[in-house]
Amino acid sequence: MRVKIKSIKGLLAVLAISILTITSGCTEQGTNLEKSSSSSVQENVNKEVSSSSTSASDMEQTNEKKVSGVTIYFPDANGEKLIPTQRQINLNREDKYKAVVQALIDGPISDKEGIYIMPKDTQVLSVKVNNNIATVDFNKAFKTNFTGGSTGELMLIGSIVNSLTEFKDIKAVRFTVEGKVLEALDNHLDLTVPQERMGDLL
């Protein structure tokens, strides 16, 4: 009877040791899994941060490349030809064509660039391009405040047309005033038809 009791106690001891060993192994394995999982999450976070930084940097470089010098034209003091000059325009903007016309409205920066030709209080409302024709819509001041005569009309229209046709996708320019077709400014040019680039003024 005593022998049986000792045997039972021995078996219980062996079982206890086995359970402790298994439990210890599971705990270590769980700890290792947690460490592995944590390390993996951290690596993913680092990759996302790195990718985000790279994307932002690439975007900035792309935007910088899109900003470029565009040639626009102002009349010379004698009204004989148009003088080319450069303006920085963000080519990524949807209203880049309007920005070019606005640069003409803003006028020359120095006398070397030519003279101001836009009628007083002129505003460009929109510039839309369709089938290589740009339609420039001005407010009423573009027509009512024009006082340049036939030469001034030629220089004004020429500066706008030649500036916009610097873009490869624009071959001619149509003029409207608040949505209505502009017929003429001084009856020298027929503005009911799109005006093509005026190379003889350059």
Secondary structure, 3 states (H helix, E strand, C coil): CHHHHHHHHHHHHHHHHHHHHHHHHHHHHHHHHHHHHHHHHHHHHHHHHHHHHHHHHHHHHHHHHHEEEEEEEEECCCCCCEEEEEEEEECCCCCHHHHHHHHHHHCCCCHHHCCCCCCCCCCEEEEEEECCEEEEEECCHHHHCCCCHHHHHHHHHHHHHHHHCCCCCCCEEEEEECCEECCCCCCCCCCCCCEECCHHHC
